[in-house]
Amino acid sequence: MMRNLDEGESIELFNWHAFKQESPRDDFIKLSRKIVAYCGGLPLALEVLGSHLFGRGVEKWKCVFKKLKEIPNNKIHKKLKISYDGLDELEQEIFLDICCFFIGMDRHNVTQILDGCKFFADIGIETLVERSLIAIDEKNKFVMHDLLRDMGREVIRQQSKMVPGNRSRLWFHKEARAVLSKHMGTETIEGLSLNLSQSKKKHFQTEAFKMMNKLRLLHLDDVQLKGDYNYISKNLRWLCWHGFPLKYIPSNFYQKKLVAIDLENSNLRKVWKESQILKMLKILNLGHSPHLRQTPDFSKLPNLEKLILKDCPSLSMLHDSIGQLHKLFLLDLEDCVGLHSLPRSIYRLKCLKTLILSGCLNIEKLEEDIEQMESLTTLVAPTIKKVPYSLVRLKSIFNLSVNGHEGLARCVIPSLYQSWMSPTNNPLPRTNCMDISGLNLAKYSGDCILPGDIYPYWLTFKGEGASVKFELPPVNGHDHLKGMTICFAYIPSGDLENKASGSCIICLMIINYTKASTLLYTEDKLKSLEEAEMKEIISNLKPNDQVEVKAVFGDGFTVKKTVVYLMYSESFDEQMEPSTSEAVNLSGTKHKCEEEEEEEAYQSTKRRKATKFLLQHFL
């Protein structure tokens, strides 16, 4: 049960949402206290109304307060509806669609569907998040408080209290079932959901959809339809029909406006008896269809972005036209045990970011052509026996699982990358490093630079999460700090294809507690640090200073480790590592070739140590 907040807690929570600070502006103090009082200590109402009022003037606040005074304390839905009423028409439509159909669904997929309805979904969704009406979880899925969901559904119920067929959306299975059984559907209905997976299966006639010519969203589970599919709305944008009963989609089922087709657990043998040109289709999910034998001619689906064929064991080949899907960024073939090879054309997919081949036991190798897949960031193929050498040159890879070794990877140095591919090593997590030095032009980079390869003289400090604290070591008068490298090992959550090319670090702070100073660098600055700024960082760090390096990452990134390397002059490093001079033979003389060999061996040893350190501490 939700605990109501006391007055102090209520005021603080409301202020953070209404003013983005702990205390209100002077001219809003009395009004804010009155509004807080009418929220009755309910956290959700405080958050939603505070977010609704953020940035608005006094007159709007007075209007909201007047409405609140007219609502009894026990009518929480009406209080929450004040924020809904403040949305524009399209924002309201998006909110109601999410309330009824899209809770728990992937944001990207829903955005595509709603954009197909001409709802300008990105802007609308951002507004709903800002108003605290919906939220996006760490997996990039929609979540919503039950009270907000129920408030939205009550808005729809009020459209026609007694006749469900006159409402814009039907989600309650008893009402949806009654409307289909009695042919009570009207042109008012824009979305319908019916789940009979826990009920005795029942057939409905397609003619029940005859009047629903504005139907945009249709979600069916274990439902069977008989009759002419031409009755189903020609405005359909989303077809989600789990347990689709037919061997193929009927040709008289109008699909040209469909943006997403989800036919998981279907009885399909083939998708269409005759392939159709579907220019608007972006998502095709045929997962867990045990009888599916062949894929469609993909040349008829020119704008497809996601293709999910997970767990289709009877699928023996992919149509060669798959190479024509120039916008495809996700291909999921997990557990397609009937596949023995991939068509060579698949390597022409320039936009493909995620390729999942786990469980494809009969696909033994990938071709060297894989280096053509310039955008590939995630490759999951743990059963592949032969890994192409050209994979080393594919520098876009972030998430790699091949030959039984899993982990997040960022191509770094080819020699190290090859070691990741060997049977004895696991790949590193995705890593971002900054090299800050007064002597070299250092840039924020997505590529991991091993400081041991660049600066042989370095000290290491590591911390959990996005920060590390350390004390700079004492040095003698001849030694000095030359520079530092900061590395973050992090894991992007949610849809990897949406994170791979995005920015992760928002800002970096270097806090010197001894000097009571903080240097702050935003994302833009980090990408192009000037020499003066790099010198500023180094000059601010003196022996025995207590320092913390801390980063703020964007949403959807989990930081595992932070490591700081300090590079010093050579004399200081001699205290930590033996130099080649210690290996001089008893005669005290060396040939030049021997010196070169020993120097090469020495540098090789340091590289191995750097690699070993990162393998141990970033996994």
C-alpha positions as CSV (number, residue, x, y, z in Angstrom):
1,M,0.0,0.0,0.0
2,M,1.3,3.5,-0.9
3,R,2.3,5.6,2.1
4,N,1.1,9.1,2.2
5,L,3.8,11.7,2.8
6,D,3.8,14.2,5.7
7,E,3.6,17.9,5.0
8,G,7.4,18.5,4.9
9,E,8.0,15.5,2.6
10,S,5.0,16.5,0.4
11,I,6.3,20.1,0.0
12,E,9.8,18.9,-0.9
13,L,8.6,16.4,-3.5
14,F,6.3,18.9,-5.1
15,N,8.9,21.6,-5.2
16,W,11.4,19.3,-7.0
17,H,8.8,18.7,-9.7
18,A,7.3,22.1,-9.9
19,F,10.5,24.2,-9.6
20,K,13.3,21.7,-10.1
21,Q,14.7,22.8,-6.8
22,E,14.1,22.3,-3.1
23,S,12.4,25.7,-2.4
24,P,9.7,27.5,-4.4
25,R,10.0,31.0,-5.8
26,D,8.8,33.6,-3.4
27,D,5.7,34.5,-5.4
28,F,4.6,30.9,-5.5
29,I,5.1,29.9,-1.8
30,K,1.5,30.3,-0.6
31,L,0.0,28.8,-3.8
32,S,2.3,25.8,-3.7
33,R,1.4,25.1,-0.1
34,K,-2.3,25.2,-0.9
35,I,-1.9,22.8,-3.8
36,V,0.2,20.4,-1.8
37,A,-2.5,20.4,0.9
38,Y,-5.1,19.4,-1.6
39,C,-3.0,16.5,-2.9
40,G,-3.4,14.8,0.5
41,G,0.2,13.6,0.7
42,L,-0.2,11.2,-2.3
43,P,3.2,11.1,-4.0
44,L,1.9,10.4,-7.4
45,A,-0.5,13.4,-7.4
46,L,2.4,15.6,-6.1
47,E,4.7,14.5,-8.9
48,V,2.1,14.7,-11.7
49,L,0.7,18.1,-10.7
50,G,4.1,19.5,-10.0
51,S,5.4,18.4,-13.4
52,H,2.3,19.8,-15.0
53,L,2.8,23.2,-13.4
54,F,6.6,23.5,-14.0
55,G,7.4,26.7,-16.0
56,R,3.8,28.0,-15.9
57,G,2.7,31.4,-14.7
58,V,0.7,32.3,-11.5
59,E,-2.6,32.5,-13.4
60,K,-2.3,28.8,-14.5
61,W,-1.4,27.9,-10.9
62,K,-4.6,29.6,-9.6
63,C,-6.7,27.8,-12.2
64,V,-5.3,24.4,-11.2
65,F,-5.9,25.3,-7.5
66,K,-9.5,26.2,-8.3
67,K,-10.1,22.9,-10.0
68,L,-8.5,21.0,-7.1
69,K,-10.8,22.7,-4.5
70,E,-13.8,21.3,-6.4
71,I,-12.6,17.7,-6.3
72,P,-13.3,15.6,-3.1
73,N,-10.1,14.2,-1.5
74,N,-11.0,10.6,-2.3
75,K,-11.3,11.3,-6.1
76,I,-7.7,10.9,-7.0
77,H,-8.5,10.1,-10.7
78,K,-10.0,13.5,-11.1
79,K,-7.0,15.2,-9.6
80,L,-4.7,13.3,-11.9
81,K,-6.9,14.1,-14.9
82,I,-6.0,17.8,-14.4
83,S,-2.6,17.1,-15.9
84,Y,-4.2,15.0,-18.7
85,D,-6.6,17.9,-19.6
86,G,-3.5,20.2,-20.0
87,L,-2.2,18.1,-22.9
88,D,-2.9,18.9,-26.5
89,E,-5.1,16.6,-28.6
90,L,-2.3,14.4,-30.1
91,E,-0.6,14.1,-26.7
92,Q,-3.9,12.9,-25.2
93,E,-4.3,10.3,-28.0
94,I,-0.8,9.0,-27.4
95,F,-1.4,8.8,-23.7
96,L,-4.7,6.8,-24.1
97,D,-3.0,4.4,-26.6
98,I,-0.3,3.7,-24.2
99,C,-2.8,3.2,-21.3
100,C,-4.7,0.6,-23.2
101,F,-2.2,-1.2,-25.5
102,F,1.5,-0.4,-25.1
103,I,2.4,-0.7,-21.4
104,G,5.5,-2.9,-21.3
105,M,6.3,-2.5,-24.9
106,D,9.5,-1.2,-26.5
107,R,9.5,2.6,-26.9
108,H,11.1,2.4,-30.4
109,N,8.4,0.0,-31.7
110,V,5.6,2.1,-30.2
111,T,7.1,5.3,-31.7
112,Q,7.1,3.7,-35.1
113,I,3.5,2.6,-34.8
114,L,2.3,6.0,-33.5
115,D,4.3,7.9,-36.2
116,G,2.4,5.7,-38.7
117,C,-0.8,7.2,-37.2
118,K,0.7,10.7,-37.8
119,F,0.9,11.4,-34.1
120,F,4.5,12.9,-34.0
121,A,5.2,10.4,-31.3
122,D,8.7,11.4,-30.2
123,I,7.6,14.9,-29.2
124,G,4.4,13.6,-27.5
125,I,6.2,10.9,-25.6
126,E,8.8,13.4,-24.3
127,T,6.0,15.6,-23.0
128,L,4.3,12.7,-21.2
129,V,7.6,11.8,-19.6
130,E,8.2,15.4,-18.5
131,R,4.7,15.5,-17.0
132,S,5.4,12.3,-15.1
133,L,2.4,10.6,-16.8
134,I,4.5,7.8,-18.2
135,A,8.1,6.6,-17.7
136,I,10.7,4.6,-19.6
137,D,12.4,1.8,-17.8
138,E,16.1,0.6,-18.1
139,K,15.0,-1.7,-20.9
140,N,13.5,1.1,-22.9
141,K,10.0,-0.1,-22.2
142,F,6.9,1.9,-21.2
143,V,5.9,1.8,-17.6
144,M,2.9,3.6,-16.0
145,H,1.5,3.8,-12.5
146,D,-1.7,1.8,-12.1
147,L,-3.6,4.9,-11.0
148,L,-2.5,6.8,-14.1
149,R,-3.4,3.9,-16.3
150,D,-6.8,3.6,-14.7
151,M,-7.4,7.4,-15.0
152,G,-6.7,7.2,-18.7
153,R,-9.0,4.2,-19.1
154,E,-11.7,6.0,-17.1
155,V,-11.5,8.9,-19.6
156,I,-12.3,6.3,-22.4
157,R,-15.1,4.7,-20.4
158,Q,-16.8,8.1,-19.9
159,Q,-17.0,8.4,-23.7
160,S,-19.9,5.9,-23.6
161,K,-20.7,4.5,-20.1
162,M,-23.3,2.0,-21.2
163,V,-22.3,1.1,-24.8
164,P,-18.7,-0.2,-25.2
165,G,-19.0,-0.2,-28.9
166,N,-19.2,3.6,-28.9
167,R,-15.8,4.0,-27.2
168,S,-12.6,4.8,-29.0
169,R,-10.7,1.9,-27.5
170,L,-11.6,-1.6,-26.2
171,W,-9.1,-3.4,-23.9
172,F,-11.3,-5.2,-21.3
173,H,-11.7,-8.7,-22.7
174,K,-15.4,-9.2,-21.7
175,E,-16.4,-5.9,-23.4
176,A,-14.3,-6.6,-26.5
177,R,-15.6,-10.2,-26.7
178,A,-19.2,-8.9,-26.4
179,V,-18.7,-6.3,-29.2
180,L,-17.3,-8.9,-31.6
181,S,-19.9,-11.6,-30.7
182,K,-22.9,-9.2,-31.1
183,H,-21.4,-7.2,-34.0
184,M,-21.7,-4.0,-31.9
185,G,-18.6,-2.3,-33.3
186,T,-18.9,1.2,-34.6
187,E,-16.6,3.6,-36.5
188,T,-15.7,5.2,-33.2
189,I,-13.4,2.3,-32.3
190,E,-9.7,3.0,-33.0
191,G,-8.1,0.2,-31.0
192,L,-9.2,-3.3,-29.9
193,S,-7.5,-5.9,-27.7
194,L,-8.8,-9.4,-27.0
195,N,-6.9,-12.1,-25.2
196,L,-8.6,-15.5,-25.0
197,S,-5.4,-17.5,-24.0
198,Q,-7.0,-18.3,-20.6
199,S,-10.4,-18.9,-22.0
200,K,-12.1,-21.5,-24.2
201,K,-11.2,-20.5,-27.7
202,K,-14.0,-19.0,-29.7
203,H,-14.5,-18.1,-33.4
204,F,-15.7,-14.7,-34.5
205,Q,-16.9,-13.6,-37.9
206,T,-14.8,-11.1,-39.7
207,E,-18.0,-9.2,-40.5
208,A,-18.0,-8.1,-36.8
209,F,-15.3,-5.6,-37.9
210,K,-17.4,-4.2,-40.8
211,M,-18.2,-0.9,-39.1
212,M,-14.8,-0.3,-37.5
213,N,-13.3,1.5,-40.4
214,K,-11.2,3.8,-38.2
215,L,-9.5,0.8,-36.4
216,R,-5.8,1.5,-36.2
217,L,-4.6,-0.9,-33.5
218,L,-5.6,-4.6,-33.3
219,H,-4.2,-7.0,-30.7
220,L,-5.5,-10.6,-30.6
221,D,-4.3,-13.6,-28.5
222,D,-5.6,-17.1,-29.5
223,V,-8.5,-15.7,-31.4
224,Q,-9.8,-17.2,-34.6
225,L,-11.7,-15.3,-37.3
226,K,-13.8,-16.8,-40.1
227,G,-15.0,-15.0,-43.2
228,D,-13.9,-12.4,-45.6
229,Y,-10.8,-10.5,-44.3
230,N,-11.8,-7.6,-46.5
231,Y,-14.0,-6.5,-43.6
232,I,-11.1,-5.6,-41.5
233,S,-10.1,-1.9,-41.4
234,K,-7.9,-0.5,-44.2
235,N,-6.5,2.0,-41.7
236,L,-4.7,-0.7,-39.6
237,R,-1.2,0.3,-38.5
238,W,-0.5,-2.3,-35.9
239,L,-1.4,-6.0,-36.2
240,C,-0.4,-8.1,-33.1
241,W,-2.0,-11.5,-33.4
242,H,-0.3,-14.1,-31.2
243,G,-1.4,-17.6,-32.1
244,F,-2.3,-16.6,-35.7
245,P,-4.2,-19.7,-36.8
246,L,-3.8,-19.7,-40.6
247,K,-1.1,-21.1,-42.8
248,Y,-0.6,-17.7,-44.5
249,I,-2.0,-14.2,-44.3
250,P,-5.1,-14.0,-46.6
251,S,-4.5,-12.0,-49.8
252,N,-7.8,-10.1,-49.2
253,F,-6.5,-8.8,-45.9
254,Y,-5.6,-5.1,-46.6
255,Q,-2.1,-4.5,-45.1
256,K,-0.6,-1.6,-47.1
257,K,-0.7,0.8,-44.1
258,L,0.6,-1.6,-41.6
259,V,3.8,-0.4,-39.8
260,A,4.2,-3.4,-37.5
261,I,3.1,-7.1,-37.9
262,D,3.6,-9.3,-34.9
263,L,2.5,-12.9,-35.4
264,E,4.4,-14.8,-32.7
265,N,3.4,-18.4,-32.0
266,S,1.7,-18.6,-35.4
267,N,0.6,-21.5,-37.5
268,L,2.2,-19.9,-40.6
269,R,3.9,-22.1,-43.2
270,K,4.7,-19.0,-45.3
271,V,3.9,-15.4,-44.6
272,W,2.0,-14.6,-47.8
273,K,0.8,-16.9,-50.5
274,E,1.8,-14.2,-52.9
275,S,4.2,-11.5,-51.7
276,Q,2.7,-8.0,-51.3
277,I,4.4,-4.7,-51.6
278,L,4.2,-3.2,-48.1
279,K,6.1,0.1,-48.2
280,M,5.1,1.2,-44.7
281,L,6.1,-2.0,-42.9
282,K,9.0,-1.5,-40.5
283,I,8.7,-4.3,-38.0
284,L,8.0,-8.0,-38.8
285,N,7.9,-10.5,-35.9
286,L,7.3,-14.1,-36.8
287,G,9.1,-15.6,-33.8
288,H,8.2,-19.0,-32.3
289,S,6.4,-20.1,-35.4
290,P,7.3,-23.8,-35.5
291,H,5.9,-24.5,-39.0
292,L,7.3,-21.5,-40.9
293,R,9.4,-22.9,-43.8
294,Q,10.3,-19.9,-45.9
295,T,10.6,-16.1,-45.6
296,P,8.9,-13.7,-48.0
297,D,10.5,-11.9,-50.9
298,F,12.1,-9.0,-49.0
299,S,12.3,-6.8,-52.0
300,K,8.6,-6.1,-51.4
301,L,9.3,-4.7,-47.9
302,P,11.7,-1.9,-48.8
303,N,11.5,0.0,-45.4
304,L,11.7,-3.0,-43.0
305,E,13.9,-2.1,-40.0
306,K,13.4,-5.1,-37.6
307,L,13.0,-8.7,-38.6
308,I,12.5,-11.3,-35.9
309,L,12.5,-15.0,-36.8
310,K,13.5,-16.3,-33.4
311,D,12.8,-20.0,-32.7
312,C,11.5,-20.9,-36.2
313,P,13.0,-24.5,-36.3
314,S,11.5,-25.4,-39.7
315,L,13.0,-22.4,-41.5
316,S,15.7,-23.8,-43.7
317,M,16.8,-20.8,-45.7
318,L,16.5,-17.0,-45.9
319,H,15.4,-15.5,-49.2
320,D,18.4,-14.0,-51.0
321,S,16.6,-10.7,-51.3
322,I,17.3,-10.0,-47.7
323,G,20.4,-8.1,-48.9
324,Q,18.0,-5.5,-50.3
325,L,16.8,-4.5,-46.9
326,H,18.9,-1.3,-46.8
327,K,17.2,0.0,-43.6
328,L,17.3,-3.2,-41.6
329,F,19.1,-2.7,-38.3
330,L,17.9,-5.8,-36.3
331,L,18.0,-9.4,-37.5
332,D,17.1,-12.0,-34.9
333,L,17.6,-15.7,-35.9
334,E,18.0,-17.2,-32.5
335,D,17.3,-20.9,-32.3
336,C,16.7,-21.3,-36.0
337,V,18.2,-24.8,-36.0
338,G,17.1,-25.5,-39.6
339,L,19.4,-22.9,-41.0
340,H,22.7,-24.3,-42.3
341,S,24.0,-21.1,-43.9
342,L,23.3,-17.5,-44.4
343,P,22.8,-16.0,-47.9
344,R,25.9,-14.2,-49.1
345,S,23.7,-11.2,-49.7
346,I,23.2,-10.7,-46.0
347,Y,26.7,-9.1,-45.7
348,R,25.4,-6.2,-47.9
349,L,23.3,-4.9,-45.0
350,K,25.1,-1.7,-44.4
351,C,22.6,-0.5,-41.7
352,L,22.4,-3.7,-39.7
353,K,23.4,-3.1,-36.1
354,T,22.4,-6.3,-34.3
355,L,22.7,-9.8,-35.7
356,I,21.6,-12.7,-33.3
357,L,22.6,-16.2,-34.3
358,S,22.6,-17.9,-30.9
359,G,21.2,-21.4,-31.0
360,C,21.8,-21.7,-34.8
361,L,23.6,-24.9,-34.2
362,N,24.1,-25.8,-37.9
363,I,25.6,-22.5,-39.0
364,E,29.3,-23.2,-38.5
365,K,30.9,-20.1,-40.0
366,L,30.6,-16.5,-41.0
367,E,32.2,-15.3,-44.3
368,E,35.0,-12.8,-44.6
369,D,32.4,-10.5,-46.2
370,I,31.3,-9.5,-42.8
371,E,33.7,-6.6,-42.8
372,Q,31.2,-4.9,-45.3
373,M,28.7,-4.6,-42.4
374,E,29.9,-1.2,-41.4
375,S,27.2,-0.5,-38.8
376,L,27.2,-3.9,-37.0
377,T,27.6,-3.2,-33.3
378,T,26.2,-6.4,-31.8
379,L,27.0,-9.9,-32.9
380,V,25.7,-12.8,-30.9
381,A,26.9,-16.1,-32.4
382,P,28.3,-18.3,-29.6
383,T,28.0,-21.5,-31.6
384,I,30.0,-20.3,-34.6
385,K,33.1,-22.5,-35.0
386,K,34.9,-20.5,-37.6
387,V,35.3,-16.8,-36.9
388,P,36.4,-14.7,-39.9
389,Y,39.7,-12.8,-39.5
390,S,38.0,-9.8,-41.1
391,L,35.9,-9.4,-38.0
392,V,39.0,-7.8,-36.5
393,R,38.7,-5.0,-39.0
394,L,35.1,-4.3,-38.1
395,K,35.6,-1.4,-35.7
396,S,32.0,-0.8,-35.1
397,I,31.5,-3.8,-32.8
398,F,30.4,-3.1,-29.3
399,N,28.7,-6.3,-28.1
400,L,30.4,-9.5,-29.1
401,S,29.6,-13.1,-28.4
402,V,31.4,-15.6,-30.6
403,N,32.9,-19.0,-30.2
404,G,31.5,-19.3,-26.7
405,H,32.9,-16.0,-25.3
406,E,30.5,-13.3,-24.3
407,G,31.0,-9.7,-23.4
408,L,30.8,-6.1,-24.5
409,A,33.7,-5.1,-26.8
410,R,35.0,-1.9,-28.4
411,C,37.7,-2.5,-31.0
412,V,40.9,-1.1,-29.7
413,I,44.2,-2.3,-31.0
414,P,44.1,-5.1,-33.5
415,S,46.6,-7.3,-31.7
416,L,44.6,-7.1,-28.5
417,Y,41.3,-7.6,-30.4
418,Q,42.7,-10.8,-31.8
419,S,43.4,-12.0,-28.3
420,W,39.8,-11.5,-27.5
421,M,38.9,-13.9,-30.2
422,S,41.1,-16.7,-28.9
423,P,39.7,-19.6,-27.0
424,T,41.5,-18.6,-23.8
425,N,40.4,-15.0,-23.4
426,N,37.1,-13.3,-22.7
427,P,36.4,-9.9,-24.4
428,L,36.5,-6.7,-22.4
429,P,33.5,-4.6,-21.5
430,R,32.8,-1.6,-23.7
431,T,35.3,1.0,-22.7
432,N,35.6,4.8,-23.2
433,C,39.0,6.4,-22.5
434,M,40.2,9.9,-22.3
435,D,43.9,10.7,-22.6
436,I,44.8,14.0,-21.0
437,S,48.3,15.2,-21.4
438,G,50.1,18.5,-21.5
439,L,52.4,17.1,-24.2
440,N,50.1,15.4,-26.6
441,L,46.8,16.5,-28.2
442,A,44.4,14.3,-26.4
443,K,40.8,13.8,-27.4
444,Y,37.7,12.1,-26.0
445,S,37.3,9.0,-28.0
446,G,35.1,6.0,-28.2
447,D,38.1,3.8,-28.8
448,C,40.0,2.4,-25.8
449,I,43.7,3.6,-25.7
450,L,45.9,1.4,-23.6
451,P,48.1,3.8,-21.7
452,G,50.7,1.1,-21.2
453,D,51.3,1.2,-24.9
454,I,51.6,4.9,-25.1
455,Y,53.2,5.9,-21.8
456,P,55.4,3.3,-20.2
457,Y,55.4,5.2,-16.9
458,W,52.1,5.1,-15.1
459,L,50.3,4.5,-11.8
460,T,46.9,3.0,-11.6
461,F,43.9,3.9,-9.4
462,K,40.6,2.1,-9.8
463,G,37.0,2.5,-8.4
464,E,33.6,0.9,-8.7
465,G,31.0,2.7,-10.7
466,A,31.5,6.1,-12.3
467,S,34.1,7.6,-10.0
468,V,37.5,6.9,-8.4
469,K,39.2,8.6,-5.4
470,F,42.9,8.6,-4.9
471,E,45.8,10.5,-3.4
472,L,48.6,11.7,-5.7
473,P,51.9,10.2,-4.7
474,P,54.8,12.2,-3.3
475,V,57.7,12.7,-5.8
476,N,61.1,14.2,-5.7
477,G,62.1,17.5,-7.3
478,H,63.0,16.0,-10.7
479,D,59.8,14.0,-11.2
480,H,56.6,15.4,-12.5
481,L,53.1,14.4,-13.7
482,K,53.0,14.2,-17.5
483,G,49.4,13.3,-18.0
484,M,46.6,11.0,-17.2
485,T,44.2,8.6,-19.0
486,I,40.7,8.0,-17.6
487,C,38.9,4.8,-18.6
488,F,35.2,3.9,-18.0
489,A,33.9,0.3,-18.5
490,Y,30.2,0.5,-19.0
491,I,27.2,-1.5,-20.3
492,P,24.5,0.2,-22.3
493,S,21.0,-1.1,-21.3
494,G,17.8,-1.2,-23.3
495,D,17.9,-1.7,-27.2
496,L,21.6,-1.8,-28.0
497,E,21.0,-0.6,-31.5
498,N,19.6,2.6,-30.1
499,K,22.6,3.1,-27.8
500,A,25.5,2.1,-29.9
501,S,25.8,5.3,-31.8
502,G,24.6,7.6,-29.1
503,S,26.6,9.7,-26.6
504,C,27.2,8.3,-23.2
505,I,29.3,10.7,-21.0
506,I,27.4,13.9,-20.2
507,C,30.1,15.6,-18.2
508,L,33.4,14.9,-16.4
509,M,34.4,16.3,-13.0
510,I,37.9,16.4,-11.5
511,I,37.5,17.3,-7.9
512,N,40.5,18.3,-5.8
513,Y,39.5,18.1,-2.2
514,T,42.8,19.5,-0.9
515,K,42.5,22.6,-3.0
516,A,38.7,22.8,-2.7
517,S,38.4,23.1,-6.5
518,T,36.4,21.4,-9.2
519,L,37.1,21.3,-12.9
520,L,34.0,20.4,-15.0
521,Y,34.0,19.5,-18.6
522,T,30.8,19.0,-20.6
523,E,30.4,16.4,-23.4
524,D,31.2,19.0,-26.1
525,K,34.4,20.1,-24.4
526,L,35.6,16.5,-23.9
527,K,35.4,15.9,-27.6
528,S,37.9,18.7,-28.4
529,L,40.0,19.6,-25.3
530,E,42.4,22.4,-26.1
531,E,46.0,22.2,-25.0
532,A,45.4,25.0,-22.4
533,E,42.6,23.0,-20.8
534,M,44.7,19.9,-20.6
535,K,47.5,21.8,-19.0
536,E,45.0,23.2,-16.5
537,I,44.0,19.7,-15.5
538,I,47.6,18.6,-14.9
539,S,48.7,21.8,-13.1
540,N,45.8,21.5,-10.7
541,L,47.2,18.2,-9.4
542,K,50.0,18.2,-6.9
543,P,51.7,15.6,-4.7
544,N,49.6,14.4,-1.8
545,D,46.4,16.1,-3.1
546,Q,43.2,14.2,-2.4
547,V,41.4,13.9,-5.8
548,E,38.2,12.4,-7.2
549,V,37.5,11.8,-10.9
550,K,33.8,11.5,-11.5
551,A,31.6,11.2,-14.6
552,V,27.9,11.6,-15.2
553,F,26.6,9.2,-17.9
554,G,23.3,9.5,-19.8
555,D,20.2,7.4,-19.2
556,G,20.6,3.7,-20.2
557,F,24.3,3.3,-19.3
558,T,25.5,1.3,-16.3
559,V,29.1,2.1,-15.4
560,K,31.0,-0.9,-13.9
561,K,34.5,0.4,-13.4
562,T,36.5,3.6,-13.5
563,V,40.3,3.5,-13.8
564,V,42.7,6.5,-13.7
565,Y,46.3,6.1,-15.0
566,L,48.8,8.7,-14.0
567,M,51.9,9.1,-16.3
568,Y,55.1,10.3,-14.7
569,S,58.6,11.0,-15.8
570,E,60.9,8.1,-16.3
571,S,62.9,8.5,-13.1
572,F,59.8,8.1,-10.9
573,D,58.8,4.9,-12.8
574,E,62.2,3.3,-12.1
575,Q,61.0,2.8,-8.5
576,M,58.2,0.6,-9.8
577,E,59.6,-1.3,-12.8
578,P,63.1,-2.5,-13.6
579,S,64.6,-0.8,-16.6
580,T,66.7,-2.6,-19.3
581,S,69.8,-1.3,-17.6
582,E,69.4,-4.0,-14.9
583,A,69.7,-6.7,-17.5
584,V,73.2,-5.6,-18.6
585,N,75.6,-8.6,-18.7
586,L,78.6,-8.9,-16.3
587,S,81.0,-7.5,-18.8
588,G,79.0,-4.2,-18.8
589,T,78.9,-4.1,-22.6
590,K,76.2,-4.8,-25.1
591,H,76.0,-5.0,-28.8
592,K,73.5,-2.6,-30.4
593,C,71.3,-5.5,-31.7
594,E,71.2,-7.0,-28.2
595,E,70.0,-3.6,-26.8
596,E,67.3,-3.3,-29.5
597,E,66.1,-6.9,-28.8
598,E,66.0,-6.2,-25.0
599,E,64.2,-2.9,-25.5
600,E,61.6,-4.6,-27.8
601,A,61.2,-7.4,-25.2
602,Y,60.8,-4.8,-22.4
603,Q,58.1,-2.9,-24.3
604,S,56.4,-6.2,-25.1
605,T,56.4,-7.1,-21.4
606,K,54.8,-3.8,-20.5
607,R,52.1,-4.2,-23.2
608,R,51.3,-7.7,-21.8
609,K,51.1,-6.2,-18.3
610,A,48.7,-3.5,-19.5
611,T,46.5,-6.1,-21.3
612,K,46.6,-8.4,-18.3
613,F,45.6,-5.5,-16.0
614,L,42.6,-4.5,-18.1
615,L,41.5,-8.1,-18.6
616,Q,41.5,-8.6,-14.8
617,H,39.9,-5.4,-13.8
618,F,37.3,-4.7,-16.5
619,L,35.7,-8.1,-16.5
